[in-house]
Amino acid sequence: MTLESELPETATVITATGDEWWRSAVIYQIYPRSFADSDGNGIGDLPGITERLPALAELGVDAIWFSPFFTSPQKDAGYDVSDYCDVDPLFGTLADFDVLLETAHGLGLKVIADMVPNHTSDQHEWFKAALAAPEGSPERDRYMFREGKGPNGDIAPNNWESVFGGSMWERVTRPDGTPGQWYLHIFDKSQPDLNWENPWVREQFFGILRFWLDRGVDGFRVDVAHGMIKEAGLPDYTPPVEGASMGGVTSDDTALIPGIADLTPDPPYWGQPGVHEIWRGWHGVLAEYPGDRVLAAEAWLDTLEKTALWVRPDEFSQAFNFAYMFTDWKAKKLRAVIQESIDAFSGVGAPSTWVLSNHDVVRHASRLALPKDAPPQGAGIGPKTPGKPDTALGLRRARAATSLMLALPGSSYLYQGEELGLPEDMELPDSARQDPTWFRTKGEKYGRDGCRVPIPWEADKPAYGFSTTGKSWLPQPVNWAPYARDSQDGVPGSTLELYKSALKLRSAHGLGTGSLEWVGDYGNKVVAFRNGDITVITNLGKVAVELPVGDIVLASEEIVGGALPADTTVWLRA
Ligand code: GLC
């Protein structure tokens, strides 16, 4: 099959094989501050998570990945770490973490921590020491300090723009009050970038990895793994399109590569070749430990071929498939991105991953029904965004999309709340917003708060059971009772039950370790494939499609009269 062809020929796509658990795992992302709050302060915490773990075991996932819970001033919700070897008091203690880990393992769940090596918090001891030390000192060399341009050094060293808006440079003041050097921060100014060319920095992180591996974590998701090395000389760069700074993902229909979301070429601070040596070192550290520990890359790169280089056998185990995440709801593009993903990753012996939502993007129950002129990824959506997504259509497509995804061979990532069908919260008041994107763009971009609202557990409880007091760090919408877990538990046809059934069947039929054989019988608005004894058919068109004879084992919507309605997925056993 070529990417341009209208329909796939019937062809088997060979997937990479191996025995490691992560190759086929379904990994559930917990965003700690929004999952479950045990002490009633409105911010989720580790004991809250521990109490709710049985619900995840019951859901049927294999592993959990936590967004960071390390000590942090919380300027970027914990992605600004001031101590990598402790738990922030907001979330609990190291002892709470140990209980959580033991409980998770007791329930058969693997635990993946989120390592943030590209930058620290400006409150980290290393950065404080760097500020206190003279220019040119070893302490300064742990970060990216540079002289400014112009006669007084008051022009930033280059024109790079922060992912969160504004310049990527901040000037410091010397102890005598005079203006000094500038430091680089790809994200907020409270998140100075480390200098990964410096062996001292590399050494520190080996120790940090071992600290958590010794405690028993099953691996790491690595934050901004594509940003650690910058092009030599730090040359100026002008992004070709709006949104390029976050990896350039847009939902533009005119994709550069058919089937693959529009990703712009890598800027001088993303995806530089020097990163690979770092990952080989990390791979080596994980290999010192028994069991199969996983390293998962958050790497926003412009092609799947490049992403595949990150998952060569001695680097990461897997990388998030953002090209898949941002593929438009179009059959031709979806087939192409699936084919290209499996080809690219199995070419280096890695499984493909699949993902539709996380804490940085508009929830897929809203994203899949956004109007065409919606703002690009990273900008977020809110009360003043023109054209609201149709909630019912979004949920219907999300259910179909997830049902398709969970039948694909490889590893799938779920984001907390998607199993409840949660939409993006578009009505958050400006006064509640906390994402640095909102502040750094002076309200021009809403940012990511809309997908981070604490999730609903019990319809009739304060804060829908998220906290005991009803407090919630972001206000929850008034109409979320029907999404609450207890409103859906055991209710046939609910999104929660759909996820549970899909996960159970995926495991029973070995779909995660299977392979994919395209089925081209249903017209060009349909994605259809066989994985083992299951045939998956998704109708992305407007017209119902006649179904073949077979047992329907899973359906994302009710099937009446043997026809597959629009925006619906079925799994058949023929
Ligand atoms: C990653 C995280 C995001 C965070 C950023 C800076 O992209 O997923 O939430 O803001 O890195 O650490």
Residues whose N, C-alpha, C, O or C-beta is under 5 A from the ligand:
A	BS01	GLC	D76 Y79 F187 D223 V224 D360
